[in-house]
Amino acid sequence: MPRVLAIVVLLFGCTADDAAPADGAIGPSLDGGVPDGAPIDAIPLAPTLTSIKARILQKRCGCHVGGSMPAGNLDFAGDPYAALVGVSAAGLECAPTGLQIVVPGEPSVSLLYLKVAAKAGLEPSPCGLEMPKGTFNPALSPEELDAIEQWIADGALEN
């Protein structure tokens, strides 16, 4: 049974229980001028951590939000800045690479950008699966990729 579950998760991504908030869901914000409880879709897509958390991480990265064992040992449920910036990859396939998840100012060596860009066909994945994982989870839009790339290039500020 565990093998069947693993295959289903690989093909389809996370289960419904692991999914991030749905469109229009109410979500917390970082200190970015958007009040706590604002509808996620009301937060404009911009190269800031607040926007990326609300518009991308919470909506598209449910496998990395809470639970007893978040994917790749990467958990955005608490402080996404602390989970992303200057942190070495900890997943089984990526830890040996020595890559950091986000290297401020350097999207071309930041695992977060490389893995989401790989799903869009822009970069090869340096390790593990392309993100978001799953056959039926589409790549991020060009605008979402640009927001992540620009946020990292601008120094991956806690904004």
FIKOLZA-1660 file (N, C-alpha, C; in steps of 0.1 Angstrom, whole numbers, plus 5000, padded with zeros to 4 digits):
% residues 159
   i   px   py   pz ch aa at
   1 5008 4988 5000  A  M  N
   1 5000 5000 5000  A  M CA
   1 5008 5013 5000  A  M  C
   2 5020 5014 5008  A  P  N
   2 5028 5026 5008  A  P CA
   2 5033 5029 4994  A  P  C
   3 5036 5019 4986  A  R  N
   3 5042 5021 4972  A  R CA
   3 5031 5027 4964  A  R  C
   4 5018 5023 4965  A  V  N
   4 5008 5028 4957  A  V CA
   4 5005 5043 4961  A  V  C
   5 5006 5046 4974  A  L  N
   5 5004 5060 4978  A  L CA
   5 5015 5068 4973  A  L  C
   6 5028 5064 4973  A  A  N
   6 5039 5071 4968  A  A CA
   6 5037 5074 4953  A  A  C
   7 5033 5064 4946  A  I  N
   7 5031 5066 4931  A  I CA
   7 5020 5077 4929  A  I  C
   8 5009 5076 4936  A  V  N
   8 4998 5085 4935  A  V CA
   8 5003 5100 4938  A  V  C
   9 5011 5101 4949  A  V  N
   9 5016 5114 4952  A  V CA
   9 5025 5120 4942  A  V  C
  10 5034 5111 4936  A  L  N
  10 5043 5116 4926  A  L CA
  10 5036 5120 4913  A  L  C
  11 5025 5113 4910  A  L  N
  11 5018 5116 4897  A  L CA
  11 5009 5128 4899  A  L  C
  12 5003 5129 4910  A  F  N
  12 4992 5140 4912  A  F CA
  12 4996 5151 4922  A  F  C
  13 5008 5150 4928  A  G  N
  13 5012 5160 4938  A  G CA
  13 5006 5156 4951  A  G  C
  14 5004 5166 4960  A  C  N
  14 4999 5164 4973  A  C CA
  14 4984 5160 4973  A  C  C
  15 4980 5154 4984  A  T  N
  15 4966 5150 4985  A  T CA
  15 4958 5163 4989  A  T  C
  16 4945 5162 4988  A  A  N
  16 4937 5174 4991  A  A CA
  16 4939 5179 5005  A  A  C
  17 4942 5170 5015  A  D  N
  17 4945 5174 5028  A  D CA
  17 4958 5182 5030  A  D  C
  18 4967 5180 5020  A  D  N
  18 4979 5188 5021  A  D CA
  18 4979 5200 5012  A  D  C
  19 4968 5203 5006  A  A  N
  19 4968 5214 4996  A  A CA
  19 4968 5227 5003  A  A  C
  20 4973 5237 4996  A  A  N
  20 4973 5251 5001  A  A CA
  20 4960 5257 5000  A  A  C
  21 4957 5269 5006  A  P  N
  21 4944 5275 5005  A  P CA
  21 4940 5277 4990  A  P  C
  22 4927 5276 4988  A  A  N
  22 4921 5277 4975  A  A CA
  22 4920 5292 4971  A  A  C
  23 4918 5294 4958  A  D  N
  23 4916 5308 4954  A  D CA
  23 4906 5315 4962  A  D  C
  24 4910 5328 4966  A  G  N
  24 4901 5336 4974  A  G CA
  24 4901 5333 4989  A  G  C
  25 4909 5323 4993  A  A  N
  25 4910 5319 5007  A  A CA
  25 4916 5331 5015  A  A  C
  26 4913 5331 5027  A  I  N
  26 4918 5341 5036  A  I CA
  26 4932 5336 5041  A  I  C
  27 4942 5344 5040  A  G  N
  27 4955 5339 5045  A  G CA
  27 4962 5350 5052  A  G  C
  28 4972 5345 5061  A  P  N
  28 4980 5355 5068  A  P CA
  28 4990 5362 5059  A  P  C
  29 4995 5373 5063  A  S  N
  29 5005 5380 5055  A  S CA
  29 5017 5383 5063  A  S  C
  30 5028 5385 5057  A  L  N
  30 5040 5390 5064  A  L CA
  30 5038 5405 5065  A  L  C
  31 5047 5412 5070  A  D  N
  31 5046 5427 5072  A  D CA
  31 5049 5433 5058  A  D  C
  32 5038 5434 5050  A  G  N
  32 5040 5439 5037  A  G CA
  32 5029 5449 5033  A  G  C
  33 5022 5454 5042  A  G  N
  33 5012 5464 5039  A  G CA
  33 4998 5458 5036  A  G  C
  34 4997 5444 5037  A  V  N
  34 4985 5438 5034  A  V CA
  34 4980 5432 5047  A  V  C
  35 4968 5436 5052  A  P  N
  35 4963 5432 5065  A  P CA
  35 4961 5417 5066  A  P  C
  36 4964 5412 5078  A  D  N
  36 4961 5398 5080  A  D CA
  36 4946 5395 5077  A  D  C
  37 4943 5384 5071  A  G  N
  37 4930 5381 5068  A  G CA
  37 4925 5386 5054  A  G  C
  38 4934 5393 5047  A  A  N
  38 4930 5398 5034  A  A CA
  38 4929 5386 5024  A  A  C
  39 4919 5386 5015  A  P  N
  39 4918 5375 5005  A  P CA
  39 4931 5374 4997  A  P  C
  40 4936 5362 4996  A  I  N
  40 4949 5360 4989  A  I CA
  40 4949 5366 4975  A  I  C
  41 4938 5365 4968  A  D  N
  41 4938 5370 4954  A  D CA
  41 4938 5385 4954  A  D  C
  42 4936 5392 4965  A  A  N
  42 4936 5406 4966  A  A CA
  42 4951 5412 4967  A  A  C
  43 4960 5403 4970  A  I  N
  43 4974 5407 4971  A  I CA
  43 4980 5406 4957  A  I  C
  44 4985 5418 4952  A  P  N
  44 4990 5418 4939  A  P CA
  44 5003 5410 4938  A  P  C
  45 5005 5404 4926  A  L  N
  45 5018 5396 4924  A  L CA
  45 5029 5406 4922  A  L  C
  46 5039 5405 4930  A  A  N
  46 5051 5415 4930  A  A CA
  46 5063 5407 4935  A  A  C
  47 5075 5412 4932  A  P  N
  47 5087 5406 4936  A  P CA
  47 5090 5409 4951  A  P  C
  48 5081 5405 4960  A  T  N
  48 5082 5407 4974  A  T CA
  48 5079 5394 4981  A  T  C
  49 5085 5391 4993  A  L  N
  49 5082 5379 4999  A  L CA
  49 5067 5378 5003  A  L  C
  50 5061 5389 5007  A  T  N
  50 5047 5389 5011  A  T CA
  50 5038 5384 4999  A  T  C
  51 5041 5390 4987  A  S  N
  51 5033 5386 4976  A  S CA
  51 5036 5372 4971  A  S  C
  52 5049 5368 4971  A  I  N
  52 5052 5354 4967  A  I CA
  52 5046 5344 4977  A  I  C
  53 5046 5347 4990  A  K  N
  53 5041 5338 5000  A  K CA
  53 5026 5336 4997  A  K  C
  54 5018 5347 4995  A  A  N
  54 5004 5347 4994  A  A CA
  54 5000 5341 4980  A  A  C
  55 5006 5346 4970  A  R  N
  55 5002 5342 4956  A  R CA
  55 5008 5329 4951  A  R  C
  56 5019 5325 4956  A  I  N
  56 5026 5313 4951  A  I CA
  56 5027 5302 4961  A  I  C
  57 5034 5305 4972  A  L  N
  57 5038 5295 4982  A  L CA
  57 5025 5289 4988  A  L  C
  58 5016 5297 4992  A  Q  N
  58 5004 5292 4999  A  Q CA
  58 4994 5285 4989  A  Q  C
  59 4994 5289 4977  A  K  N
  59 4985 5284 4967  A  K CA
  59 4991 5272 4959  A  K  C
  60 5004 5272 4957  A  R  N
  60 5009 5261 4948  A  R CA
  60 5019 5252 4955  A  R  C
  61 5023 5254 4967  A  C  N
  61 5033 5246 4974  A  C CA
  61 5028 5239 4986  A  C  C
  62 5016 5233 4985  A  G  N
  62 5010 5227 4997  A  G CA
  62 5018 5216 5003  A  G  C
  63 5026 5209 4995  A  C  N
  63 5035 5198 5001  A  C CA
  63 5045 5203 5011  A  C  C
  64 5047 5216 5011  A  H  N
  64 5057 5222 5019  A  H CA
  64 5051 5230 5031  A  H  C
  65 5038 5228 5034  A  V  N
  65 5031 5236 5044  A  V CA
  65 5027 5226 5055  A  V  C
  66 5034 5226 5066  A  G  N
  66 5030 5219 5078  A  G CA
  66 5030 5204 5076  A  G  C
  67 5023 5197 5084  A  G  N
  67 5023 5182 5084  A  G CA
  67 5035 5177 5092  A  G  C
  68 5034 5164 5094  A  S  N
  68 5045 5157 5102  A  S CA
  68 5058 5156 5094  A  S  C
  69 5057 5156 5081  A  M  N
  69 5070 5155 5073  A  M CA
  69 5068 5163 5060  A  M  C
  70 5070 5176 5060  A  P  N
  70 5069 5184 5048  A  P CA
  70 5080 5179 5037  A  P  C
  71 5076 5180 5025  A  A  N
  71 5084 5175 5014  A  A CA
  71 5098 5182 5014  A  A  C
  72 5108 5174 5013  A  G  N
  72 5122 5180 5012  A  G CA
  72 5126 5186 5025  A  G  C
  73 5119 5183 5036  A  N  N
  73 5122 5190 5049  A  N CA
  73 5121 5205 5048  A  N  C
  74 5113 5210 5039  A  L  N
  74 5111 5224 5037  A  L CA
  74 5097 5228 5041  A  L  C
  75 5095 5236 5051  A  D  N
  75 5082 5239 5056  A  D CA
  75 5080 5254 5056  A  D  C
  76 5070 5258 5048  A  F  N
  76 5066 5272 5048  A  F CA
  76 5056 5276 5058  A  F  C
  77 5051 5267 5066  A  A  N
  77 5040 5270 5075  A  A CA
  77 5044 5281 5085  A  A  C
  78 5056 5281 5090  A  G  N
  78 5060 5291 5099  A  G CA
  78 5065 5304 5092  A  G  C
  79 5078 5306 5094  A  D  N
  79 5084 5318 5088  A  D CA
  79 5091 5314 5074  A  D  C
  80 5085 5318 5063  A  P  N
  80 5090 5313 5050  A  P CA
  80 5104 5319 5048  A  P  C
  81 5107 5331 5053  A  Y  N
  81 5120 5337 5051  A  Y CA
  81 5131 5328 5057  A  Y  C
  82 5128 5325 5070  A  A  N
  82 5138 5316 5077  A  A CA
  82 5139 5302 5070  A  A  C
  83 5129 5298 5064  A  A  N
  83 5129 5284 5057  A  A CA
  83 5136 5285 5044  A  A  C
  84 5137 5297 5038  A  L  N
  84 5142 5298 5024  A  L CA
  84 5156 5304 5023  A  L  C
  85 5158 5315 5029  A  V  N
  85 5170 5323 5026  A  V CA
  85 5182 5319 5034  A  V  C
  86 5193 5315 5027  A  G  N
  86 5205 5311 5033  A  G CA
  86 5205 5298 5039  A  G  C
  87 5195 5290 5035  A  V  N
  87 5193 5276 5041  A  V CA
  87 5197 5266 5031  A  V  C
  88 5206 5256 5035  A  S  N
  88 5210 5246 5026  A  S CA
  88 5198 5236 5024  A  S  C
  89 5198 5230 5012  A  A  N
  89 5187 5220 5009  A  A CA
  89 5189 5208 5018  A  A  C
  90 5178 5203 5023  A  A  N
  90 5178 5192 5032  A  A CA
  90 5172 5179 5027  A  A  C
  91 5166 5180 5016  A  G  N
  91 5159 5168 5010  A  G CA
  91 5170 5157 5006  A  G  C
  92 5166 5145 5006  A  L  N
  92 5175 5134 5003  A  L CA
  92 5182 5136 4990  A  L  C
  93 5176 5140 4979  A  E  N
  93 5182 5141 4966  A  E CA
  93 5190 5154 4964  A  E  C
  94 5186 5165 4972  A  C  N
  94 5192 5178 4969  A  C CA
  94 5203 5182 4980  A  C  C
  95 5202 5176 4992  A  A  N
  95 5212 5179 5002  A  A CA
  95 5226 5177 4998  A  A  C
  96 5229 5166 4991  A  P  N
  96 5243 5164 4986  A  P CA
  96 5249 5174 4977  A  P  C
  97 5240 5182 4970  A  T  N
  97 5245 5192 4961  A  T CA
  97 5251 5204 4968  A  T  C
  98 5248 5206 4981  A  G  N
  98 5253 5218 4988  A  G CA
  98 5246 5231 4984  A  G  C
  99 5236 5230 4975  A  L  N
  99 5228 5242 4971  A  L CA
  99 5220 5248 4982  A  L  C
 100 5219 5261 4982  A  Q  N
 100 5210 5268 4992  A  Q CA
 100 5197 5270 4985  A  Q  C
 101 5186 5270 4993  A  I  N
 101 5173 5272 4987  A  I CA
 101 5172 5286 4980  A  I  C
 102 5176 5296 4987  A  V  N
 102 5177 5310 4982  A  V CA
 102 5190 5316 4985  A  V  C
 103 5197 5320 4975  A  V  N
 103 5210 5328 4977  A  V CA
 103 5207 5342 4973  A  V  C
 104 5206 5352 4983  A  P  N
 104 5202 5365 4979  A  P CA
 104 5211 5371 4968  A  P  C
 105 5204 5377 4958  A  G  N
 105 5211 5383 4947  A  G CA
 105 5215 5373 4936  A  G  C
 106 5212 5360 4938  A  E  N
 106 5217 5350 4928  A  E CA
 106 5206 5339 4925  A  E  C
 107 5197 5343 4917  A  P  N
 107 5186 5333 4913  A  P CA
 107 5192 5321 4905  A  P  C
 108 5203 5323 4898  A  S  N
 108 5209 5312 4890  A  S CA
 108 5215 5301 4898  A  S  C
 109 5217 5303 4911  A  V  N
 109 5222 5293 4920  A  V CA
 109 5213 5290 4932  A  V  C
 110 5201 5295 4931  A  S  N
 110 5191 5294 4941  A  S CA
 110 5182 5282 4938  A  S  C
 111 5182 5272 4946  A  L  N
 111 5174 5260 4943  A  L CA
 111 5159 5262 4941  A  L  C
 112 5153 5272 4948  A  L  N
 112 5139 5275 4946  A  L CA
 112 5137 5279 4932  A  L  C
 113 5145 5288 4927  A  Y  N
 113 5143 5293 4913  A  Y CA
 113 5146 5282 4903  A  Y  C
 114 5157 5275 4905  A  L  N
 114 5161 5264 4896  A  L CA
 114 5150 5254 4894  A  L  C
 115 5144 5250 4905  A  K  N
 115 5134 5239 4905  A  K CA
 115 5120 5244 4898  A  K  C
 116 5116 5256 4901  A  V  N
 116 5104 5261 4894  A  V CA
 116 5106 5264 4880  A  V  C
 117 5118 5269 4877  A  A  N
 117 5122 5272 4863  A  A CA
 117 5123 5259 4855  A  A  C
 118 5128 5248 4861  A  A  N
 118 5129 5236 4854  A  A CA
 118 5115 5230 4850  A  A  C
 119 5105 5232 4858  A  K  N
 119 5092 5227 4854  A  K CA
 119 5087 5235 4842  A  K  C
 120 5091 5248 4841  A  A  N
 120 5087 5256 4829  A  A CA
 120 5096 5254 4817  A  A  C
 121 5106 5245 4819  A  G  N
 121 5115 5242 4808  A  G CA
 121 5126 5252 4805  A  G  C
 122 5129 5261 4815  A  L  N
 122 5138 5272 4814  A  L CA
 122 5152 5268 4819  A  L  C
 123 5153 5258 4828  A  E  N
 123 5165 5254 4834  A  E CA
 123 5165 5239 4837  A  E  C
 124 5176 5232 4837  A  P  N
 124 5176 5218 4841  A  P CA
 124 5174 5218 4856  A  P  C
 125 5167 5208 4862  A  S  N
 125 5166 5207 4876  A  S CA
 125 5180 5201 4881  A  S  C
 126 5186 5208 4891  A  P  N
 126 5199 5203 4895  A  P CA
 126 5198 5190 4904  A  P  C
 127 5186 5187 4909  A  C  N
 127 5184 5176 4918  A  C CA
 127 5169 5174 4920  A  C  C
 128 5165 5162 4923  A  G  N
 128 5151 5159 4926  A  G CA
 128 5142 5162 4915  A  G  C
 129 5129 5164 4919  A  L  N
 129 5118 5167 4910  A  L CA
 129 5117 5182 4907  A  L  C
 130 5112 5185 4895  A  E  N
 130 5109 5198 4892  A  E CA
 130 5097 5202 4900  A  E  C
 131 5095 5215 4903  A  M  N
 131 5084 5220 4911  A  M CA
 131 5075 5230 4904  A  M  C
 132 5062 5230 4907  A  P  N
 132 5055 5221 4916  A  P CA
 132 5054 5207 4911  A  P  C
 133 5056 5197 4920  A  K  N
 133 5056 5183 4915  A  K CA
 133 5043 5178 4911  A  K  C
 134 5043 5168 4904  A  G  N
 134 5031 5161 4900  A  G CA
 134 5027 5164 4885  A  G  C
 135 5023 5154 4878  A  T  N
 135 5020 5155 4864  A  T CA
 135 5009 5165 4861  A  T  C
 136 4999 5166 4870  A  F  N
 136 4988 5175 4868  A  F CA
 136 4989 5188 4874  A  F  C
 137 5001 5191 4880  A  N  N
 137 5003 5205 4886  A  N CA
 137 5011 5213 4876  A  N  C
 138 5005 5223 4869  A  P  N
 138 5013 5230 4859  A  P CA
 138 5024 5238 4864  A  P  C
 139 5033 5242 4855  A  A  N
 139 5044 5250 4859  A  A CA
 139 5039 5264 4863  A  A  C
 140 5047 5271 4870  A  L  N
 140 5043 5285 4874  A  L CA
 140 5042 5293 4861  A  L  C
 141 5034 5303 4862  A  S  N
 141 5032 5312 4850  A  S CA
 141 5045 5321 4848  A  S  C
 142 5047 5326 4837  A  P  N
 142 5059 5335 4835  A  P CA
 142 5060 5346 4845  A  P  C
 143 5048 5352 4848  A  E  N
 143 5048 5363 4858  A  E CA
 143 5052 5358 4872  A  E  C
 144 5047 5346 4876  A  E  N
 144 5051 5340 4889  A  E CA
 144 5066 5338 4889  A  E  C
 145 5071 5332 4878  A  L  N
 145 5086 5329 4877  A  L CA
 145 5094 5342 4878  A  L  C
 146 5089 5352 4871  A  D  N
 146 5096 5365 4871  A  D CA
 146 5096 5371 4885  A  D  C
 147 5085 5370 4893  A  A  N
 147 5084 5376 4906  A  A CA
 147 5094 5369 4915  A  A  C
 148 5095 5356 4915  A  I  N
 148 5105 5348 4923  A  I CA
 148 5119 5352 4919  A  I  C
 149 5122 5352 4906  A  E  N
 149 5135 5355 4901  A  E CA
 149 5139 5370 4905  A  E  C
 150 5130 5379 4904  A  Q  N
 150 5133 5393 4907  A  Q CA
 150 5135 5395 4922  A  Q  C
 151 5127 5388 4930  A  W  N
 151 5128 5389 4945  A  W CA
 151 5142 5384 4949  A  W  C
 152 5146 5373 4943  A  I  N
 152 5160 5368 4947  A  I CA
 152 5170 5377 4942  A  I  C
 153 5169 5382 4929  A  A  N
 153 5179 5391 4923  A  A CA
 153 5180 5404 4931  A  A  C
 154 5169 5409 4937  A  D  N
 154 5169 5421 4945  A  D CA
 154 5174 5419 4959  A  D  C
 155 5179 5407 4962  A  G  N
 155 5185 5405 4975  A  G CA
 155 5177 5396 4984  A  G  C
 156 5165 5391 4980  A  A  N
 156 5157 5382 4988  A  A CA
 156 5154 5388 5001  A  A  C
 157 5148 5401 5001  A  L  N
 157 5145 5408 5013  A  L CA
 157 5133 5402 5020  A  L  C
 158 5133 5404 5033  A  E  N
 158 5122 5400 5041  A  E CA
 158 5111 5411 5041  A  E  C
 159 5104 5412 5029  A  N  N
 159 5095 5422 5027  A  N CA
 159 5081 5417 5022  A  N  C
% end
